[in-house]
Amino acid sequence: MKILEVKDLTVKIENNIILEDVNLEVEEGEIVAVVGPNGGGKTTLIKTCLGFIKPTKGYIKLLGKPPREAIKTGKVGYLPQKSSIPKNFPYSVLDVVLLGLINKKLSKKEKIEIALQYIEYVGMKGFEHAPYSKLSGGQQQRVSIARVLVADPKIIFLDEPSTGIDVVAQESFYDFLQRLRKEKGLTIIMVSHDIGVVGTFVDKVAGLNRKLHYYGDTKGFFQKHILENLYGSEVKLLVHSPECVTCEHFHIQDLH
């Protein structure tokens, strides 16, 4: 089942073309990474899919509906790159997760029960009354995910979810996303600056730099000509793991 369909999408902002003729389809239960250089339109694509930005041309169907109608169903989750929760937010972990249920017609007791279930689910049991502001970056990210999950979405959009998290916490976080897909049937679309992780953790890659230069499996993505088209002709492949022939791990350096 197509959970997201983007057709001939062009977005202009102040007469600047940010996205041009983008086409992609995401099936239910897939994990898709949107990668590309800074300023390539990744966040704009996510915001347009969510109805925050109006397309100049083309259309988007999310859950089979126009984005703004899909949002009203409560089945779409979004975790922006910059958290909407201030760093010095004086509330507890439980308070933060309860924010995800603010529009649900449930009793306070029911909301707390659901919030506690998801706090445990994301591995934060025992931190219910801990100050959110005192948590590590990885812990805050898990709490933020719980805040999105309590609303029981079918699809979630994550904009640079691993920013500010150390390498060990990043791997744990991506493992957790795979678990979400397996256990909850979630579709996950995430913007990522680290293409090194996509070979292991995602099903498809969307290589975006104004235009969609690649959309498909990870093995097909890690080819020199594709990366050069996406990042520029001076991209260098720095490390290639020869024993990893299935996931084709590359690290790249953008010299621009």
C-alpha positions in Angstrom: 0.0 0.0 0.0 1.3 3.5 -0.9 1.4 5.6 2.2 3.1 8.5 0.5 3.0 9.6 -3.1 4.9 12.6 -4.4 4.2 13.5 -8.1 6.0 16.1 -10.2 6.7 18.2 -7.1 8.2 21.6 -7.6 8.6 24.1 -4.8 9.6 27.8 -5.3 10.3 30.1 -2.4 10.8 33.7 -3.2 11.4 32.8 -6.9 14.1 30.3 -6.0 13.5 26.7 -7.1 14.1 24.6 -4.0 12.6 21.3 -5.4 12.2 20.5 -9.0 10.1 17.7 -10.5 10.5 15.3 -7.6 8.7 11.9 -7.8 8.7 9.2 -5.2 6.4 6.6 -3.6 6.8 5.1 -0.2 5.1 1.8 0.7 3.7 1.1 4.1 6.3 -0.2 6.6 9.3 1.1 4.8 12.2 3.1 6.3 13.4 5.8 3.8 16.4 8.1 4.3 16.4 11.4 2.5 20.1 12.4 2.0 22.0 15.1 0.1 24.1 18.2 0.6 23.1 21.1 2.9 20.6 23.4 1.1 19.5 20.6 -1.2 15.9 20.8 -0.2 15.6 17.8 2.3 13.8 19.7 5.0 11.6 21.5 2.4 10.5 18.1 1.1 9.5 17.0 4.6 7.6 20.2 5.3 5.8 20.1 2.0 4.8 16.5 2.6 3.4 17.6 5.9 1.4 20.5 4.4 3.5 23.3 5.9 4.7 24.5 2.5 2.4 24.7 -0.5 3.7 23.1 -3.8 4.2 25.3 -6.7 3.6 22.4 -9.0 2.6 18.8 -8.6 0.8 17.1 -5.7 1.3 15.0 -2.6 -0.9 12.3 -1.2 -0.3 11.3 2.4 -2.3 8.3 3.6 -4.3 8.7 0.4 -5.2 12.3 1.2 -3.9 15.9 0.7 -1.3 16.5 3.5 -3.4 18.8 5.6 -6.3 16.4 5.6 -3.9 13.6 6.5 -2.6 15.5 9.5 -6.1 15.9 10.8 -6.4 12.1 11.1 -3.8 12.1 13.9 -1.9 9.3 12.1 1.1 11.4 11.1 4.0 12.1 13.5 6.7 14.6 13.0 10.0 15.2 14.9 11.7 18.4 13.6 15.4 18.9 13.5 15.2 21.6 16.2 13.1 20.4 19.1 10.0 22.5 19.9 10.8 21.8 23.6 13.2 24.4 25.1 16.4 23.1 26.6 15.5 24.5 30.0 11.9 23.1 29.8 11.1 22.7 33.5 8.9 19.6 33.1 9.5 15.9 33.6 9.8 13.1 31.1 6.1 12.2 31.8 5.0 15.8 31.2 6.7 15.9 27.8 5.2 12.6 26.6 1.8 13.7 27.7 2.1 16.6 25.3 1.6 14.0 22.5 -1.9 13.3 23.8 -3.1 16.9 24.3 -5.7 16.6 21.5 -6.9 13.1 22.5 -10.3 12.9 24.2 -9.2 10.7 27.0 -9.3 11.0 30.8 -6.2 12.2 32.6 -5.8 8.7 34.0 -6.0 7.1 30.6 -3.4 9.5 29.2 -1.0 8.8 32.0 -1.3 5.1 31.5 -0.6 5.4 27.8 2.3 7.7 28.4 3.9 5.4 30.9 3.6 2.5 28.5 5.5 4.3 25.8 8.1 5.6 28.2 8.8 2.0 29.0 8.7 1.1 25.4 11.4 3.5 24.4 13.6 2.3 27.2 13.1 5.2 29.6 11.3 3.4 32.5 12.5 4.8 35.8 12.9 8.3 34.3 9.3 9.2 34.4 9.8 12.0 36.9 13.3 13.0 35.8 13.7 16.6 34.5 13.7 16.4 30.7 16.4 19.2 30.5 18.8 17.0 32.5 18.7 14.0 30.1 21.5 13.3 27.5 20.8 14.0 23.9 20.1 10.3 23.2 17.7 10.1 26.1 15.9 13.3 25.0 15.5 11.9 21.5 13.9 8.7 22.9 11.5 10.8 25.0 10.6 12.9 22.0 9.9 9.7 20.0 7.6 8.5 22.8 5.8 11.9 22.6 5.2 11.2 18.9 4.2 7.5 19.3 1.5 8.0 22.0 -0.8 9.4 19.3 -0.5 6.1 17.5 0.7 7.3 14.1 1.0 5.2 10.9 3.9 7.3 9.5 6.5 9.5 11.2 8.8 12.1 9.7 12.2 12.6 11.4 14.4 15.6 10.5 18.1 14.8 11.3 17.1 12.6 14.3 20.7 11.7 15.2 21.9 15.3 15.5 23.7 15.8 18.9 23.9 12.1 19.7 27.2 10.2 20.0 28.0 7.3 17.7 27.0 4.6 20.2 23.7 6.2 20.9 23.1 6.7 17.2 23.4 3.0 16.5 21.1 2.2 19.4 18.6 4.8 18.1 18.6 3.4 14.5 18.2 -0.1 15.9 15.2 1.2 17.8 13.7 2.6 14.6 13.9 -0.8 13.0 12.2 -2.3 16.0 9.4 0.3 15.7 8.9 -0.7 12.1 8.8 -4.4 13.0 6.6 -4.2 16.0 4.3 -1.2 15.2 4.2 -1.5 11.4 5.4 2.2 11.2 6.5 3.8 8.1 9.5 6.1 8.8 10.9 8.8 6.6 14.0 10.6 7.9 16.4 13.2 6.8 20.0 12.3 7.5 23.3 14.0 6.9 25.2 10.7 7.6 24.9 8.5 4.5 27.2 6.0 6.2 24.3 4.7 8.3 21.8 4.2 5.5 23.2 1.0 4.1 22.5 -0.8 7.4 19.4 0.8 8.7 17.0 1.8 5.9 15.2 0.2 3.0 15.5 3.0 0.5 17.5 6.1 -0.1 16.2 9.3 -1.7 19.3 11.3 -3.0 18.0 14.9 -3.1 19.8 18.0 -4.3 16.9 20.1 -5.7 16.1 17.2 -8.0 15.8 13.6 -7.0 19.1 12.1 -8.3 18.4 8.6 -6.9 15.6 6.7 -5.3 15.9 3.0 -4.6 17.8 0.5 -2.5 21.0 1.3 -0.6 23.2 -1.0 -2.7 22.3 0.9 -5.9 22.9 4.3 -4.2 26.5 3.8 -3.3 28.0 4.2 -6.7 30.5 6.9 -7.6 28.6 8.5 -10.4 25.5 8.8 -8.3 27.3 10.4 -5.4 29.1 12.8 -7.8 25.8 13.8 -9.4 24.3 14.4 -5.9 27.2 16.0 -4.1 29.3 17.4 -6.9 32.1 16.2 -9.1 34.7 16.6 -6.4 33.3 14.1 -4.0 35.8 11.6 -2.9 35.1 8.1 -1.6 37.3 7.9 1.4 36.6 4.5 2.9 35.1 1.4 1.3 34.7 -1.8 3.3 35.5 -4.5 0.8 34.1 -7.3 3.0 30.7 -5.6 3.1 29.5 -6.4 -0.4 25.8 -6.3 0.5 25.5 -3.0 2.3 28.3 -1.2 0.4 29.5 1.0 3.2 31.1 4.3 2.0 32.2 7.4 3.8 32.3 10.5 1.6 33.8 13.9 1.8 32.2 16.8 0.1 34.9 19.2 -0.8 32.7 22.1 -1.8 
